[in-house]
Amino acid sequence: MEKSKKNHKKLYIVLAVLLVVAALVFIRSGLPYLQRHYHIVHVNEKEAVAAKKMELGDRKVLTVYFTRVGNSGFEDDVDAVASASLMEENGKLIGNSGLLAQMANNCTGGDLYAITTEKKYPSSYNDTVSESAKENKQDGQLELAGELPDTSKYDTIIVVYPVWWGTIPKAVSSFFQQVDLQSKTIYVIATHGGSGVANSKNDLQKVTNGTVEEPVLEVYDKDVTKALPEVTEWIENLFKL
Ligand SMILES: Cc1cc2nc3c(=O)[nH]c(=O)nc-3n(C[C@H](O)[C@H](O)[C@H](O)COP(=O)(O)O)c2cc1C
């Protein structure tokens, strides 16, 4: 009888420990995941990107970005939007990469270009994840929409993208296979949901034949709205200001 009581006590302790571990895992990974998928972040766009233009001499900088917003069919379906994407007060949706690209572009005073695809991704986050997995298994490039920028006018390209499946979204690799990269230096800002830059920089390096330079700036998706000081410091460091 005494032994059985002891065994029960041990079991309760083990269960309690398991419960605490499960709670910690949920707080560390589950909550950010839920937030990313189901919670829309409100942001004051103008304030978030209000950088002071830096003096870069005769450097010509193009900031290029790809984001789910503008490439998904969710403009009419805002409630279905999962947040890794942001919403300004007036209801306009802004993707994380778009916000980071505006920050960088306001610092450099260069030009801004959004990579857009002919096809639209689903409004559902999970369906987009599946679609991207399918794309990664297929050869060939994606059809891009709109006119490509004349990259011969620039010496530096800052590319901002969300890490998708540990690599660059197919739209980004398709873009870099279609533009002139002669004598260009490419810098990367990668936004992610926890994996960091993963293989994306190395994969971009292959696509661009080795023109991507360190350091890469990684921005966790939850931190994007407050990333301006980090972006500013990173750009100052790139151009040795
Ligand atoms: C298709 C897809 C795949 C993703 N894969 C990853 C990943 O491998 N690692 C990661 O940390 N986050 C991943 N994420 C999360 C995004 O990188 C992250 O939320 C990013 O900030 C979204 O930027 P955006 O609003 O510009 O699209 C993925 C998101 C999507 C939609």
The ligand as an SDF file (V2000), in Angstrom:
LIG
                    3D

 31 33  0  0  0  0  0  0  0  0999 V2000
    5.5400   29.8450  -47.3530 C   0  0  0  0  0  0  0  0  0  0  0  0
    6.1790   30.2600  -46.0560 C   0  0  0  0  0  0  0  0  0  0  0  0
    7.2790   29.5510  -45.5910 C   0  0  0  0  0  0  0  0  0  0  0  0
    7.9420   29.9790  -44.4250 C   0  0  0  0  0  0  0  0  0  0  0  0
    9.0530   29.3090  -44.0300 N   0  0  0  0  0  0  0  0  0  0  0  0
    9.7360   29.7620  -42.9420 C   0  0  0  0  0  0  0  0  0  0  0  0
   10.9550   29.1320  -42.5510 C   0  0  0  0  0  0  0  0  0  0  0  0
   11.4500   28.1830  -43.1720 O   0  0  0  0  0  0  0  0  0  0  0  0
   11.5820   29.6060  -41.4360 N   0  0  0  0  0  0  0  0  0  0  0  0
   11.0720   30.6580  -40.7150 C   0  0  0  0  0  0  0  0  0  0  0  0
   11.6690   31.0310  -39.7190 O   0  0  0  0  0  0  0  0  0  0  0  0
    9.9320   31.2900  -41.0800 N   0  0  0  0  0  0  0  0  0  0  0  0
    9.2580   30.8750  -42.1880 C   0  0  0  0  0  0  0  0  0  0  0  0
    8.1230   31.5390  -42.5810 N   0  0  0  0  0  0  0  0  0  0  0  0
    7.7060   32.7630  -41.8490 C   0  0  0  0  0  0  0  0  0  0  0  0
    8.1570   34.0280  -42.5980 C   0  0  0  0  0  0  0  0  0  0  0  0
    9.5050   33.9530  -43.0520 O   0  0  0  0  0  0  0  0  0  0  0  0
    8.0750   35.2650  -41.7090 C   0  0  0  0  0  0  0  0  0  0  0  0
    6.8510   35.3050  -41.0400 O   0  0  0  0  0  0  0  0  0  0  0  0
    8.2980   36.5620  -42.4790 C   0  0  0  0  0  0  0  0  0  0  0  0
    8.5090   37.6290  -41.5690 O   0  0  0  0  0  0  0  0  0  0  0  0
    7.1150   36.9090  -43.3960 C   0  0  0  0  0  0  0  0  0  0  0  0
    7.4320   38.0510  -44.1550 O   0  0  0  0  0  0  0  0  0  0  0  0
    6.3960   38.7510  -45.1570 P   0  0  0  0  0  0  0  0  0  0  0  0
    5.3040   39.3890  -44.3010 O   0  0  0  0  0  0  0  0  0  0  0  0
    7.2010   39.7850  -45.8890 O   0  0  0  0  0  0  0  0  0  0  0  0
    5.8600   37.7200  -46.0920 O   0  0  0  0  0  0  0  0  0  0  0  0
    7.4390   31.1190  -43.7000 C   0  0  0  0  0  0  0  0  0  0  0  0
    6.3070   31.7700  -44.1720 C   0  0  0  0  0  0  0  0  0  0  0  0
    5.6680   31.3500  -45.3240 C   0  0  0  0  0  0  0  0  0  0  0  0
    4.4370   32.0860  -45.8150 C   0  0  0  0  0  0  0  0  0  0  0  0
  1  2  1  0
  2  3  1  0
  2 30  2  0
  3  4  2  0
  4  5  1  0
  4 28  1  0
  5  6  2  0
  6  7  1  0
  6 13  1  0
  7  8  2  0
  7  9  1  0
  9 10  1  0
 10 11  2  0
 10 12  1  0
 12 13  2  0
 13 14  1  0
 14 15  1  0
 14 28  1  0
 15 16  1  0
 16 17  1  0
 16 18  1  0
 18 19  1  0
 18 20  1  0
 20 21  1  0
 20 22  1  0
 22 23  1  0
 23 24  1  0
 24 25  2  0
 24 26  1  0
 24 27  1  0
 28 29  2  0
 29 30  1  0
 30 31  1  0
M  END
$$$$
